[in-house]
Amino acid sequence: MRVAQPWWLDAVGYQVYLPSFQDSNGDGWGDLPGLTSRLDYLCDLGVSLLWISPFHPSPMRDHGYDVADYLDVDPRYGSMSDVDALLAAAHDQGLRVIADLVVNHTSSAHPWFVQARRSRTNPFRDHYIWRDPAPDGGPPNNWLSHFGGPAWTYDPATAQYYLHLFTADQPDLNWQRPEVAEEVDTILRFWFDRGLDGFRVDTAHYLTKHPDLPDNPTLAPQDVPMLGGVSAQWLTQEHRYDIQQPTARAIHRRWRAIADSYEALLVGEVYILDPERLATYVSADGLHSAFWFGLVESEWAPDKVMTMLRAAVAAAPNLSWVQSSHDRPRSATRYGGGPLGRRRALAVATLLMGLPGIPFLYNGEELGLTDGTIPPGQCQDPLAGIDGGRAGRDAARTPMPWSPESGLGFTTARRAWLPFGDRTPADTVARQRRDPASPWSAARRLLRARARTAAWRAAAPVWVEQTSGVVAYRTGAIVVAANLTDRSWPFDPGAGTWACEFDTDNPEPSEVPRELAPTQAVIVRPCQEVG
Ligand code: TEU
């Protein structure tokens, strides 16, 4: 008997950064009705799973990653009935929708924290992590905020410090307290009952801290890692006690039981680049999947990246594959910018499309967008204020360019919440849809090829050692190959006759190319499989 596969196994994900996707009411903010009006676009592109960034009431100190009410909708994004309308319309079209679960911390405006800071004896006090000052009056330990400075803020009213691994407006929840876990169970059920198909779990490996809160060891300068999205100071410590505590898995287990009872999906944001360690979070009673961020963190270094990618594929069966996100420069920028960066990103995307697990596109990636330009002084990201702006994330978050007119078809307002990013007409959906050679047309063909070849793919790819600069693997009957070098190489999928399902360089491929040009990628299948 054939065992029914989970619905997400062949999904193609798409990350919607809601504030920048589609404004429907002319206030310069993307919103839920705007997204609903673009579902046709997403279906036509070929995605089947949307991940929407947080839409809950929030002071927007970290653009919604500071939640003040998990059971409601921020008026900037719409209303609860707009969520219902989005889910109904998405489901009608066969799209699944997951939201962001941000429960390592709340906003300081959340009623729990407002209560907690009232007095040391308030019933909500222990929903958060409070400690007395060190003997010198300073913070209780040496932990650092991702966004600069200590991870502790002194609250004069009750003469204690509270912990926040991100901004001071994002106090960390105390997951040792059973009431916190119970509250979050209720939040999960509330949204699953409403029809949500799952969650992307923000900072899934941060939830619990070492109970004794010991100082983190300091790293020797030569051991300081390269990692974006955090202050330079944060990188100087080994994060032995503040994050990645094994106890977080008990929380995932608890959520998994709830999610499975709704057939819902949990994809973790587990920012661990080492595939083996990352894989320990993905299991039958843990997270269904977790993003692997090796590609998001990389400049163009194909040899290194492919070695890591192969290790990631081997480590866990169902990772989620991403090249870009709202937290880092876009892949086309990191890979060299312009047409070359764009081609490189498409070649890597082709390689991702045949892997087991869930490939995700970040909105605008299908257009081959590079980072938007943010004029000095117009940054919104709390990270933009530190380290001379090195880590600021705004450039990857500028509004989606739908059409060349002013407002980019994103908004009718003269200004959006972020600058429009200096997009050109060639960047826009409207132009790219008319051009068979555009990045959008190639992305759409690629997603269609993935859908057509679903039945031929197998669970695990077998890497085909080519004697050339071509990276290739076989999965079931299919061969996926990409030339990641800057010269042409011969390509040979193996014995037999082959047909081409996708070719980055040819909108209507018929024959399998015998040679792959620089950054050309293909998906091929044996002719006899057509039946
Ligand atoms: O990101 C977590 C985060 O800050 C990572 O990008 C970080 O760089 C990594 O953990 C370093 O090891 C999530 C959201 O994606 C981000 O937008 C939020 O600002 C953050 O959580 C806080 O909620």
Residues whose N, C-alpha, C, O or C-beta is under 5 A from the ligand:
A	BS01	TEU	D62 Y65 F166 D202 T203 G228 G229 V230 Y271 D327
